[in-house]
Amino acid sequence: MSLSSNSSDHLRRVRDDIPVRLWIVASISFWEKAAFWGLTAPWQNYMQHPARLTHEETPGALGLGQVKATRIYCAFYIAYYVSPILFAVLSDSRLGRYRTLFVCLILFNLGCAAMTFSSLPSSLAAGWGLPGLIIAMICVALGGGGFESNMAAFLADQYAETDPRIKVLSSGEEVVTDRVLTIEYIYSLNYWLGNVGSLSWFAVVALEEHVSFAAAYGLCLGFVFISLLTLLAGRGYFLRVPHESKIFTQASQILLCACRSGFRLTRTEPEYQLEHHRKVVPWSGQLVHELRRALQGCRVLLAFIVFYICFDQMQNNLISQSAQMETSGTPNDMLPAMNQVGCILFTPLIHHIIYPLLHKRHVYLKPITRITIGFGFVVSSMAYAAIVQNVIYSSGPCYDHPRACSSVANREPNLVNVWIQAPVFFLIAMGEVWAYVTALEIAYNHAPRNMKSMIQAIFPLMAGIGSASAMGLTTFAHDPNLVIFYALLAGGMAVTTVVFWLVFRKHDRNDAGDKSDAHVDIGDTPSTRRSERTSMIADFIPEPEHVDMELGLISLPYANSGLVSPEQSNLTSKTLVSQKHGIGVEVNGSHFGPGASTDEPVPGQQAPALVPEAAHPIQLPPSPPRSPSKSTRKLQKRQPRFSMVS
């Protein structure tokens, strides 16, 4: 039984306990991220530089030069960002998330194996270096990209609770669990573990420097093999959501129908099609509603294109900026690692200190608000980068042409300490924790139940568009114009932030309204089961959702069923049965027709006349009268008579 949240408004909402199986799935993501970041970290040196003759030289293998190495690297990331779409379709319509993850990890293992064996000195001497690299990149782009689009949804699937419940903390405080807060925490946990796994970069680079490329890539092969073994070991333990093979066909039909109906999804509803076009469609009104929510979520993700234009500066221009300053022996490409360190530090800070403090005051930041805060930190990071660049240009010896003035020998940097750049990466990290994690959460919560992987794949696609745009802007990123360049990025992100808030803030208000319909599970007792039966009329909504012409059934949405929170769009239904000889309500398999009854009248409620409205002139085929079912006869014997108007 479910109890309205009105009786628990005074209780603090908290995240639920995380099941053990979810931690095990999170460990799979940890090892995969350790393999991915470890594998890609040495690629630039591996491709760009030739094999070194002394240990003082930069490590290398293929000697392709900077231009070719950069182009190959960018091509890999384009494939990595696009491949999630392919695997999302396979996951949601054919294989399911578990099998898709298995295929992706197999591909990832093959890629790491190809990289390891082709980087052996004997293989490089035989000319297998470049072919092995290309094979490895293809396998990792497919496997890693497919893993990315399915893992987050598979992780959230392991939390199966849908109803809030009251629990008592060790301090004696009564609180109510909240699924939205729990899903938010799960995505943050996945993000945090991914950043911890990315610290393998340090170990891999050390092996590259002091041992060999083959040893470095062999370590990554070990990481991803552990990930595969863990997935296989939990085959019978993990929760697997069944896939629906027709979901994409029906979704495509709905979108095509909307295009033919003036691009309005409301006109694709089954009852609209039946009333206006005399057409029975194969999809349900629930799927239309879920698809509408999914498209709203995708609109939110569009803003992340500009976010990723700023984010990708860490991979190129900010590394070049650090090279213009005095590093005092610190590798200039180590500064971006401060972003990962910041993510590892800030994620628990926000979720274990800031959020609990706000929740104690009954302040719950909604998704759009959190993303806006994250965007604000990214604006600050680009503004600070512009300030740092201005400091560099204001310092000697080369001022606005660092390392390029002819009067200074040995291409010396300007006299600025490189560590003043570190706040840029910490600000970006803070923006990621607030915005990036929330975007993944939105993609999961707004996606239809059988299209979660597909909607999750939209986010990497936005990242790919942003990365491609950032690559196109590199033409304008050169001295002495870098102050203006970073200032324009900050201004563009600021405009995006303001527009984003003005356009989407209404979604936060809608979420707040939905919270009023939340329910709290207080257990299953005879009294609660009896109350459940008597409340069948109270929340009746006389709006047909679906008509089955063969069975003569009209399905009506039942918004306040208490089964799940409205945010998840898992609408349930009660069925209005219309026959030639009367109308009744069917609840949990029991039919309440004319003369059917309930235990007692519902206080303050008057049973409505259950007659289809004139706005929906539905001609139902005649059907012979049927005798009451066994369950109906039992209910009629137990309960007082309570006739319903037909």
KAQUIMO-V520113 format. One record per residue. N is the residue number from 1. PHI is phi in whole degrees, 0 to 359 (* if undefined). OMEGA is omega in radians with two decimals (999 if undefined). Layout:
N_PHI_OMEGA + N_PHI_OMEGA
This chain:
1_*_3.13 + 2_241_-3.14 + 3_245_3.13 + 4_301_-3.11 + 5_293_3.12 + 6_301_-3.14 + 7_277_-3.11 + 8_234_-3.12 + 9_297_-3.10 + 10_281_-3.09 + 11_274_3.09 + 12_285_3.09 + 13_272_-3.12 + 14_225_3.04 + 15_287_-3.14 + 16_278_3.07 + 17_292_-3.12 + 18_269_-3.13 + 19_293_-3.08 + 20_299_-3.08 + 21_298_3.12 + 22_291_3.09 + 23_296_3.13 + 24_294_3.09 + 25_297_3.11 + 26_297_3.11 + 27_294_3.06 + 28_299_3.11 + 29_296_3.13 + 30_301_-3.10 + 31_291_3.10 + 32_293_3.12 + 33_293_3.08 + 34_298_3.12 + 35_291_-3.07 + 36_295_-3.11 + 37_291_3.08 + 38_293_-3.11 + 39_290_-3.05 + 40_278_-3.07 + 41_302_-3.10 + 42_273_-3.01 + 43_300_-3.11 + 44_299_3.09 + 45_295_-3.12 + 46_301_-3.11 + 47_276_-2.96 + 48_284_-2.97 + 49_260_3.03 + 50_284_3.11 + 51_301_-3.08 + 52_280_3.13 + 53_264_3.09 + 54_229_-3.12 + 55_288_3.10 + 56_284_-3.13 + 57_278_3.10 + 58_289_3.12 + 59_300_3.13 + 60_195_-3.13 + 61_212_-2.97 + 62_267_3.11 + 63_64_-3.12 + 64_278_-3.07 + 65_89_-3.02 + 66_293_-3.06 + 67_295_-3.13 + 68_296_3.14 + 69_298_-3.13 + 70_293_3.13 + 71_295_3.11 + 72_296_3.13 + 73_298_3.14 + 74_293_3.10 + 75_298_3.09 + 76_299_-3.09 + 77_290_3.05 + 78_297_3.09 + 79_297_-3.12 + 80_295_-3.11 + 81_277_-3.11 + 82_271_-3.06 + 83_301_3.10 + 84_304_3.13 + 85_299_-3.14 + 86_300_-3.08 + 87_286_3.07 + 88_292_3.09 + 89_297_3.11 + 90_298_-3.10 + 91_293_-3.04 + 92_282_-3.04 + 93_245_-3.02 + 94_234_-2.91 + 95_266_-2.95 + 96_85_-3.03 + 97_290_-3.10 + 98_296_-3.12 + 99_295_3.10 + 100_296_3.08 + 101_299_3.12 + 102_298_3.12 + 103_299_-3.12 + 104_296_-3.14 + 105_290_3.03 + 106_298_3.11 + 107_298_-3.14 + 108_298_3.11 + 109_297_3.11 + 110_296_3.12 + 111_296_3.12 + 112_295_3.11 + 113_295_3.11 + 114_298_3.14 + 115_293_-3.10 + 116_294_-3.05 + 117_286_3.12 + 118_284_3.13 + 119_266_3.03 + 120_296_-3.14 + 121_307_3.14 + 122_294_3.12 + 123_290_3.09 + 124_297_3.12 + 125_294_-3.14 + 126_275_3.10 + 127_86_-3.13 + 128_269_-3.08 + 129_298_-3.10 + 130_291_3.07 + 131_301_3.12 + 132_296_3.11 + 133_296_-3.12 + 134_295_3.10 + 135_299_-3.13 + 136_297_-3.13 + 137_296_3.13 + 138_296_-3.12 + 139_295_-3.11 + 140_288_3.11 + 141_297_3.12 + 142_289_-3.09 + 143_293_3.14 + 144_293_3.12 + 145_294_3.09 + 146_296_3.08 + 147_299_-3.10 + 148_298_-3.07 + 149_282_-3.06 + 150_251_-2.98 + 151_293_-3.09 + 152_297_3.12 + 153_293_3.12 + 154_296_3.10 + 155_296_3.14 + 156_293_3.10 + 157_298_-3.10 + 158_289_3.04 + 159_264_-2.97 + 160_264_-3.11 + 161_291_3.10 + 162_244_-3.10 + 163_266_2.97 + 164_296_3.10 + 165_212_3.12 + 166_271_3.06 + 167_222_-3.11 + 168_250_3.12 + 169_284_3.13 + 170_298_3.12 + 171_281_-3.10 + 172_94_-3.13 + 173_285_3.04 + 174_272_3.13 + 175_226_3.10 + 176_239_-3.12 + 177_286_-3.08 + 178_228_-3.10 + 179_295_-3.13 + 180_298_3.10 + 181_296_-3.14 + 182_290_3.10 + 183_297_3.09 + 184_301_3.13 + 185_293_-3.14 + 186_298_3.12 + 187_292_3.08 + 188_293_3.08 + 189_298_3.12 + 190_298_3.13 + 191_295_-3.12 + 192_295_3.14 + 193_295_3.07 + 194_298_3.11 + 195_289_3.05 + 196_295_3.09 + 197_298_-3.13 + 198_293_3.09 + 199_293_3.01 + 200_301_3.09 + 201_310_-3.09 + 202_294_-3.13 + 203_294_-3.11 + 204_293_3.13 + 205_295_3.09 + 206_296_3.09 + 207_294_3.09 + 208_300_-3.07 + 209_286_-2.96 + 210_254_-3.14 + 211_239_-3.14 + 212_192_3.06 + 213_295_-3.12 + 214_300_3.11 + 215_294_3.13 + 216_296_-3.13 + 217_287_3.06 + 218_297_3.07 + 219_297_3.11 + 220_295_3.07 + 221_300_3.09 + 222_297_3.12 + 223_300_-3.05 + 224_287_3.08 + 225_291_3.05 + 226_298_3.12 + 227_299_3.14 + 228_294_3.13 + 229_298_3.13 + 230_295_3.11 + 231_296_3.13 + 232_294_-3.11 + 233_296_-3.12 + 234_263_-3.06 + 235_305_-3.13 + 236_270_-3.05 + 237_255_-3.09 + 238_285_3.04 + 239_281_-3.13 + 240_236_3.11 + 241_280_-3.13 + 242_295_3.13 + 243_269_-3.13 + 244_240_-3.03 + 245_292_-3.07 + 246_265_-2.98 + 247_297_-3.11 + 248_287_3.08 + 249_297_-3.14 + 250_293_3.11 + 251_297_3.10 + 252_295_3.11 + 253_298_3.12 + 254_296_-3.14 + 255_296_3.09 + 256_295_3.10 + 257_296_3.10 + 258_295_3.10 + 259_297_3.13 + 260_284_-3.09 + 261_250_3.10 + 262_76_3.11 + 263_57_3.11 + 264_237_-3.11 + 265_292_-3.13 + 266_297_-3.13 + 267_276_3.07 + 268_264_3.13 + 269_301_-3.11 + 270_304_-3.11 + 271_291_3.09 + 272_294_3.14 + 273_297_-3.13 + 274_289_-3.08 + 275_287_-3.02 + 276_264_-3.07 + 277_236_-3.13 + 278_52_-3.02 + 279_234_3.06 + 280_264_-3.07 + 281_266_-3.07 + 282_278_-3.10 + 283_257_-3.10 + 284_258_3.06 + 285_295_3.10 + 286_296_3.12 + 287_295_3.09 + 288_298_3.13 + 289_298_-3.13 + 290_294_3.12 + 291_293_3.09 + 292_297_3.10 + 293_296_3.13 + 294_296_3.12 + 295_294_3.05 + 296_297_3.09 + 297_297_3.12 + 298_294_3.07 + 299_298_3.11 + 300_298_-3.08 + 301_292_-3.14 + 302_301_-3.12 + 303_295_-3.09 + 304_283_3.02 + 305_297_3.11 + 306_292_3.07 + 307_305_-3.09 + 308_284_3.01 + 309_299_3.09 + 310_288_-3.11 + 311_300_-3.07 + 312_287_3.06 + 313_296_3.11 + 314_295_-3.05 + 315_275_-3.08 + 316_219_-2.98 + 317_293_3.13 + 318_288_3.02 + 319_293_3.08 + 320_295_3.11 + 321_297_3.13 + 322_295_3.11 + 323_289_3.12 + 324_275_-3.09 + 325_244_3.10 + 326_284_-3.08 + 327_262_3.12 + 328_54_3.09 + 329_91_3.11 + 330_279_3.10 + 331_302_-3.07 + 332_295_-3.14 + 333_273_3.06 + 334_272_-3.10 + 335_301_3.11 + 336_300_3.08 + 337_296_3.07 + 338_296_3.07 + 339_296_3.13 + 340_293_3.09 + 341_298_3.11 + 342_298_3.11 + 343_298_-3.14 + 344_294_-3.12 + 345_280_-2.99 + 346_281_-3.11 + 347_300_3.08 + 348_294_3.10 + 349_300_-3.11 + 350_288_-3.00 + 351_275_-3.10 + 352_250_3.14 + 353_236_-3.05 + 354_292_-3.12 + 355_300_3.11 + 356_301_3.09 + 357_297_3.11 + 358_291_-3.10 + 359_293_3.09 + 360_297_3.09 + 361_261_3.13 + 362_59_3.05 + 363_252_-3.11 + 364_236_-3.10 + 365_287_-3.13 + 366_279_-3.03 + 367_304_-3.10 + 368_296_3.10 + 369_297_-3.13 + 370_295_3.11 + 371_295_3.13 + 372_298_3.08 + 373_299_3.12 + 374_299_3.09 + 375_299_3.12 + 376_299_3.09 + 377_294_3.11 + 378_293_3.05 + 379_302_-3.14 + 380_297_-3.13 + 381_295_-3.14 + 382_289_3.08 + 383_295_3.12 + 384_293_3.08 + 385_298_3.09 + 386_295_3.11 + 387_295_3.12 + 388_299_-3.14 + 389_295_3.09 + 390_294_3.07 + 391_297_3.12 + 392_298_-3.13 + 393_294_-3.13 + 394_273_-3.09 + 395_249_3.09 + 396_275_0.11 + 397_272_-3.01 + 398_253_3.05 + 399_54_-3.02 + 400_276_3.00 + 401_227_-3.07 + 402_303_3.11 + 403_62_-3.06 + 404_232_-3.13 + 405_276_-3.05 + 406_289_-3.09 + 407_282_-3.10 + 408_247_-3.14 + 409_280_3.02 + 410_64_3.04 + 411_49_-3.10 + 412_285_3.13 + 413_283_3.03 + 414_287_-3.01 + 415_278_3.10 + 416_226_3.14 + 417_286_-3.03 + 418_296_-3.04 + 419_286_3.02 + 420_291_3.13 + 421_278_-3.02 + 422_305_3.13 + 423_302_3.10 + 424_302_-3.08 + 425_288_3.09 + 426_290_3.10 + 427_294_3.09 + 428_296_3.11 + 429_299_3.11 + 430_296_3.08 + 431_297_3.08 + 432_299_-3.07 + 433_298_-3.13 + 434_282_-2.95 + 435_264_-3.04 + 436_298_-3.11 + 437_297_3.14 + 438_294_3.10 + 439_297_3.08 + 440_297_3.11 + 441_297_3.12 + 442_297_-3.14 + 443_300_-3.14 + 444_285_-3.05 + 445_290_-3.09 + 446_269_-3.08 + 447_281_2.98 + 448_303_-3.03 + 449_305_-3.09 + 450_258_3.10 + 451_228_-3.06 + 452_294_3.13 + 453_295_-3.14 + 454_296_-3.14 + 455_291_3.07 + 456_299_-3.11 + 457_289_3.11 + 458_295_-3.08 + 459_294_3.03 + 460_300_3.09 + 461_296_3.06 + 462_298_3.10 + 463_296_3.11 + 464_296_3.10 + 465_296_3.11 + 466_296_3.13 + 467_294_3.10 + 468_296_3.10 + 469_295_3.12 + 470_297_3.12 + 471_295_3.10 + 472_292_-3.13 + 473_282_-3.11 + 474_297_3.10 + 475_299_-3.09 + 476_267_-3.08 + 477_266_3.12 + 478_208_3.11 + 479_292_0.08 + 480_258_-3.01 + 481_256_-3.00 + 482_288_3.07 + 483_298_3.12 + 484_296_-3.12 + 485_301_-3.14 + 486_291_3.11 + 487_295_3.09 + 488_294_3.07 + 489_298_3.11 + 490_297_3.13 + 491_295_3.12 + 492_298_3.12 + 493_291_3.11 + 494_295_3.10 + 495_298_3.11 + 496_300_-3.12 + 497_296_-3.12 + 498_295_-3.13 + 499_297_3.12 + 500_302_-3.11 + 501_294_-3.11 + 502_293_-3.07 + 503_280_-2.95 + 504_251_-3.08 + 505_296_3.13 + 506_297_3.13 + 507_294_3.07 + 508_294_3.11 + 509_295_3.09 + 510_296_3.10 + 511_298_3.13 + 512_296_3.10 + 513_293_3.13 + 514_297_-3.09 + 515_298_-3.12 + 516_293_-3.13 + 517_263_-3.12 + 518_292_-3.12 + 519_233_-3.11 + 520_240_-3.14 + 521_284_3.11 + 522_243_3.04 + 523_106_-3.10 + 524_247_-3.13 + 525_232_3.10 + 526_304_-3.12 + 527_292_3.12 + 528_289_3.09 + 529_294_3.12 + 530_293_3.12 + 531_295_3.14 + 532_297_3.13 + 533_291_-3.08 + 534_286_-3.11 + 535_267_-3.02 + 536_292_-3.11 + 537_268_-2.93 + 538_301_-3.06 + 539_254_-3.10 + 540_295_3.13 + 541_238_-3.02 + 542_280_3.12 + 543_228_-3.08 + 544_300_3.10 + 545_256_-3.09 + 546_204_-3.14 + 547_239_3.07 + 548_256_-3.03 + 549_289_-3.13 + 550_282_-3.09 + 551_270_-3.10 + 552_70_-3.10 + 553_249_3.00 + 554_246_-3.12 + 555_265_-3.08 + 556_246_3.08 + 557_295_-3.14 + 558_234_-2.92 + 559_294_-3.02 + 560_259_-3.11 + 561_287_3.13 + 562_81_-3.12 + 563_283_-3.11 + 564_216_3.12 + 565_282_-3.12 + 566_299_-3.09 + 567_298_-3.04 + 568_271_3.08 + 569_59_3.11 + 570_271_-3.10 + 571_293_3.06 + 572_252_-3.07 + 573_223_2.84 + 574_251_-3.00 + 575_246_3.04 + 576_266_-3.10 + 577_260_-3.12 + 578_251_3.12 + 579_231_-3.13 + 580_297_-3.05 + 581_257_3.08 + 582_155_-3.09 + 583_233_3.13 + 584_212_3.10 + 585_249_-3.13 + 586_249_-3.07 + 587_233_3.09 + 588_52_3.09 + 589_86_-3.12 + 590_255_-3.08 + 591_261_3.07 + 592_246_-3.13 + 593_257_3.07 + 594_301_-3.11 + 595_93_3.07 + 596_290_-2.99 + 597_218_3.05 + 598_238_-3.11 + 599_294_-3.09 + 600_203_3.11 + 601_297_3.12 + 602_279_-3.11 + 603_302_3.07 + 604_76_-3.10 + 605_240_3.07 + 606_242_-3.10 + 607_298_-3.11 + 608_283_3.03 + 609_282_-3.03 + 610_274_3.14 + 611_239_3.11 + 612_304_-3.10 + 613_290_-3.13 + 614_294_-3.13 + 615_292_-3.12 + 616_234_-3.09 + 617_286_-3.08 + 618_258_3.09 + 619_269_-3.12 + 620_263_3.13 + 621_293_3.12 + 622_293_3.10 + 623_222_-3.13 + 624_293_3.11 + 625_296_3.13 + 626_245_3.10 + 627_283_3.14 + 628_301_3.11 + 629_289_-3.13 + 630_300_3.14 + 631_295_3.13 + 632_293_-3.14 + 633_298_3.11 + 634_296_3.13 + 635_295_-3.12 + 636_294_3.10 + 637_288_-3.05 + 638_279_-2.89 + 639_252_3.04 + 640_296_3.13 + 641_290_3.13 + 642_212_-3.01 + 643_284_3.10 + 644_247_-3.08 + 645_289_3.11 + 646_250_999
